[in-house]
Structures are given as structure tokens and as C-alpha cells.
């Protein structure tokens, strides 16, 4: 009927101008981007209905204080996506492998659908702004002191996500809920008066169809009365017969035997159409009646969600007020979206619970108007999508605050002074003994300054290990698992050796992750006393793939190293946000078994040349793991030679040739490299116990045999391996 008529009009309009709607939509989107003004009609597509305009407080900072997280860091540290299951032991049984979780999932422990969906918003940027990070520390500390955390939001958020997805992705939404599905008349869907009348028609159209025969029985009575004719039964039946003869059912009853077959077929078809029409009206009425309960349930859930979100927004606004001015833009945006939610809740508060009352029947138009606003209004869509991201952020902060309350994380201090230059003493010594004392004192003072201005992580630990240990302890009360903690000082560049599976790579990841978390949250998985000197770029050389592509493993390794070199250099490769920064851009790099894809001789030579090049740049800190003992000995030997050359230079200051040779030696940077190793308890016969602690020096322990033994290799292979190792 009306819907069929409107559908025909829409088809005609599409046939006349098939691209008109597309042009209008493109133009509307362009104007939306230029003017940034919300329109009345939603242009959301199924692919972006859950995209959130919410921004982390950090993302309101100026661009020159924000640094993008490199893609290699994202993948190597598995910040948001895990590549494969993890086997925490050297067991040969694959069943011991557990499905690992992304690092941010370990940090924020997401439970609700929103907290899981928007976990990736953390994997975009970090900041070098110490004032903001100090404000972030105060913000998280305030959150951790709040005891009224809402822990039952998981089911609520899952339900809201399902409702929102169903509404925004339903291509037949207007037809399903009996709205006008004709673009030029779309404004009628926002009129409660029209929707009230239209809803009443949808509800009572089956009743009108059923009452039509009764009405036809009553009409003759009034016609006779109006004409002043006395009402007798013969007269009454005569008029009824005359009126019914005009109806398909009446023709079927009174004239079926007296009409021709073509008219009989016409009468039968008319009766069938009448019955089908009545059936469609009944089905439409039943569907509309059923949908009204769905509409009420959806609006009730949305209102409850919005009220809970408003409450949480007020609480987090209070936390933000404890911070400094760096949280001002975040607080302003939060307040604007909270006010929009409050207006939406005020409109939904007028809706009564569904009931078979006259008052409720008269409210159907308003209810349908509000439901259509949820579907089509861009302002409500933006506000709701902002709330999705905010609730994810709130849950992340509450979970992280719980870690702070349980002393699993600690705040760090931030230092901004530059690395102490290796200025050489050019003063003439009056006395050799006095000069020696003066040099000794100056060396101590210099060391203290370097240590005070460098990054140092005090008793840091790997977040995944700690969280998994807590989970295992909760599952088995008899377990008392604690993570192994290590202190890492970056006053010098670090080269780490140790047997396989001794924790070398874990130390690299622990350091990089704690630096990243510190420059996002102001906290990390370490203890008090930790100092972070902010870095502008983080680089990772882990898990270099040996693919079936055009690159060999060594080519892939060399390509990654070259990419890091390009990013370390200045010029066109420097990101726009890094240009003009003072002090210079600082870098932190981690390298796991550098150049292991080629033979040991070229690997040692290439790695030595690469590291020597990096040490020339004082703005670069790095950590390197390796199995090449000779490489570590080269660093140690050159460090000794460097100290000897320095003493010789001091003793021969008057010799210009000696000075020139010392300047071109190139070894004065080697004293900024420390050799460390992962400690193990050696049991003899290539067996040992992993201690996972970091100690000074070079490790000569061979751990391959133990790995083979733990993986249950045949004894003949293990014995042969031991015999050959003893001869090498």
C-alpha cells in the first residue's frame, strides 16, 4: 500500500538519476571534511561504525613531542599481535606451547569488548615530554586510589557493541522498522507526529481489514435512516446484497452462478488478493508489535550504558584535574562529549516502559523518532563512538592502576641532560703525582655525571613473564613464582653473551618495553630509582625472517640494519616531527644476534664494523646479544688499547704526531661498550641451570647440548656433539 507506493517512487527516481544519491553523498562527505560540521543523516559504513574519535591524553600534545612507534618494534615485540604460540620450556611436546598474548594485553588486561578492540590505540605513538609524563603519573596514581572500579562492565559493553553493530550495519533498517525508505521524504522519519500516525496505521490496518465486512453490514442501516425510509428486514437485506455485490466476497456468494467463467476467475483472483492482503497486514502488524519491544530494549540498554559512561567520565575528569596543564585539551574534549551524552540521556528519559496503555500508545511516535536518531544522527554516532574508545581507555587505566596498587609497577624519573662529552684533559701537569690524583678525581666525577644523566632500569622484569607467573600462581596456590629482576644501565652500550635460552633476548625486550611504557605512561615494570632519558626513536632487530622471497637471511639482516642506519642519519630520512629538535634526536636500538645469517668470520667482521659506526654517535644507545665470543674480545681488547693510548697521549702532549695518531685512532669510543653475560650455574658435562641474571664479563658457556637434551634428541647425537665440542 503506502510502502509499496513509496518503493515505486524511489525506483522511478533511481531510474531517472541513477548516480544522484552517490553524488550527493560524495558532496556531503566532502563538505563534512571541509567544514567539520555534523550532519543530520549518518554516512557511516559497516566498516567504520566502530571507529572511535577518542584520543589518548598523549595524542593532544604538539607533533614535535610525539614519536611514532616503528613497525619493526610493533612486530618484534608483539605489541598488538602475536605471531605464534610460545613454548616456555625446551620440551619436545608441542602441547606445552601456550597461545601467547600481545604485550599490551599483558599490561592492560582487557576484559570487555571495547578494551580488547581498542588496545591498538596504544601502539601508535610515545612522547618525549617529561611534563606530560609526570602529569600521567599523577593521573594513574589518582586512578589507582579509586576503589569503586566498575568490574562488571564486560557483559554490558559486549551487549552495547552487539546492539550498535546490528543497528548501524542493517541495510534494511528502515524497511524492518517501518520507516519511510525514500530519501526526499526522510525528514518525516524525524517527525514524532508523522511517526505516531504511521505507527497507528501499521498497528490497526489488520483490524480495519477484518472490520470492513462488519462496517458494510452497518452502513445500510444509516443510509436508510438518512433517506427517511422505514427499516424493514427485506429492505435492509436488499441494500446489503446490493453493496456486497460490489465486493469480491459478495460476488463470490451472490453472483457466482450467474456470471461467465472469465468473471468467475476474476472474482476468485480478487478474493485471493483480499486474503493475501489481510495476511500481509497481520504479519506487518505482528512484526511492528514485536519490533517495538526490541526498540525499547535497545534504547533502555543504550540509556543505561550512557548513564554509566557519564558517571565514569565525571570520575576521570576528577582524576585529570589533579594533573597539570598538559591534560587540558583532553579534559575539554571529554567534557564536550559528556554533555552530548547527557542530552541524549535526557531525551531517552522521557520514554516509559512498554505497556498496553493509552499513554504508551501515544508515545510510540516519539520512541520511533529517538530510535531513528540513534541510527541516523551523526552527532549521536560520534558521541557514542567516542564513548567506546573512552571506556576502553578507562578500563586500561583501571587495570594498570591495579598493578600500581599491588606494587607491580613503579614510576620513573626523567632526565634531559645530554651525554657527557669525552673531553680530554689539555692542562699541563706541574707534578706527575698531582696530575695522577687530579685525573683520578676527574674520572670519578665524570662517571657520576654519566650515570646520573643516563637511562637506568632498576630491577626491571619482563611483563609477560610476571603476569603469566601470577596467573599460574592463582591457578595453583602451591606455586610461588616470581620474575627474575635485572638492573640495566645504559651509561654505556651493552653487549650480552650467554648460552641458548638463558634470557638474552628477554633482557632486550624487557629494556625496550620498559622504555616504551615509561614514555607512554610514566610507569614501567621495574622498581623505584629508575631513570629514563627520553628517546625520540626506537629501533628493533629481532626475529629477522628467512623467507622464500628474493632476500636470503643475511640479506634480510643487512637490509634491516641499513634501514636503522638511514633512520639514524639526518636529512631527508628524518621524520618531519624530528627536524629542528634540540637536543639532537636520541635513538635506542636492540640487536639480537647481529648478522647471524652468514659465516662466523664475516659475521664478526661485519658486526664489529657496524657497532664501531654506531659508537661514533653519542645520541645512540644500544644493546646487542651475540654468541660470537671473538667479537666481545675485540671490544674488550680495543677498550684496553684505548685506555693505553689515552695514557700515552697524556704523557706525550708536546708531541704533535702522537696527538694526531691518537685523534685518528678511533678507539676512544670503545670505552663506552660493556660486556655482560647471562649467569648460569654450571653442573659440568655441558649441563647447567639457568639463573637469568645479568652479570659483568663474557660467557663462554656452550648451551646447545642442553637444548638438544631437553628436546629429547637421540643419545647418539648428543654424545657425538659433546665429543666434537671437546676438540674445538
Secondary structure by P-SEA (a helix, b strand, c coil): caaaaaaaaaaaaaaaccaaaaaaaaaaaaaaaaccccccccccccccccccccccccccccccccccccaaaaaaacccccccccccccccccccccccccccccccccccaaaaaacccccccccccaaaaaaaaaaaaaaaacccccccaaaaaaaaaaaaaaaaaccccccccccccccccccccccaaaaaaaaaaaacaaaaaaaaaaaaaaaaaaaaaaacccccaaaaaaaaaaaaaacaaaaaccccccccaaaaaaaaaaaaaaaaaaaaaaaaaaaaaaaaaaaaaaaaaaaaaaaaaaaaaaaaaaaaaaccccaaaaaaaaaaaaaaaaaaaaaacccccccccaaaaaaaaaaaaaaaaaaccaaaaaaaaaaaaaaaaaaaaaaaaaaaaaccbbbbbbbccccccccccccccccaaaaaaaaaaaaaaaaaaaaaabbbbcccccaaaaaaaaaaaaaccccccccbbbbbbccbbbbbbbcccccaaaaaaaaaaaaaaaaccccccccccbbbccccbbbbbcccccccccccaaaaaaaaaaaaaaaaccccccccccccccccbbbbbbbccccccccaaaaaaaaaaaaaaaaacccccbbbbbccaaaaaaaaaaaaaaaaaaaaaaaccccaaaaaaaaaccccccccbbbbbbbbbcccccbbbbcccccccccccccaaaaaaaacccaaaaaaaaaaaaac
